[in-house]
Amino acid sequence: MKKAKDFFIAILGVIALIYLLNPGAGILEIIPDNLPFIGNIDEATAGLILLSCLRYFGMDISNLFKKQ
């Protein structure tokens, strides 16, 4: 069961990364970027999903820009 969950989270992270890299040059978007205030919500959501997937696998990069 844990392997299935790990696989699902890995696939979700890969989909979020592909969405953020935007290989279709903006052709395939959930919310168009030219809509004021809400145009970038889909990219922000994909970024949060990607960060959550990385944190699940032990790669916590949220402390990257904190002062020591």
N, C-alpha and C positions, 0 to 999 in steps of 0.2 A: 504494500500500500504506500509506503514512504517513497519507493522508487517512482511510482506513478505520479505522486505529488511533485517530486523533484523534476520529473520530466515535463509536467504541465507548467511549472513555474519557469523552467528554462525556455520552453517554447514561447511563453508569454513575454519573457525578456527579449528574446530574439525578434519577435514581432514588434515590440516597442522600439527596439533599436533600428529596425528597418524603416519603421514609420518616421522616426526622427531623422534618419539619413535622407529620406525623401527621394528615392531613386526615380520616381516618376515626374520630378520637377514640378510638383504641386498639382498634378492632374488628378490624383486620387487623394482627396482630403475629406475628412469627416465634416469639419466646419471650415468654410473658406476663410482665408486669412484677411480678406478685405472687409469683413464685417467688423464694425467698431466694437471694442471692448470684449467681444467674445470670440474673436477670430483666432486667438492663440490658445484657447482653452484645451483643444485636442493635443497640441504639442506639449503643453504643461502636464497634462494627464499622462501622456506617453513617457515623459521624463520621470514623473513620480513612480510610474509602474516599473520603469527600468531601474531606478534607484532602489526600489523595494525588492526587486528580484536579486540585485547585486548584494543587498544586505542579507537576504535570506541565505545566500551561499557564502557569507562571511566576508564579503568585500565591502566594508562600510567606508564610503568615501565622503560622508557628511562632515567629518572632522578635518578635511583636507585644507581648508582655508582658515582654520582657527589659529590664533596666536599661541605659541608655546609658553 
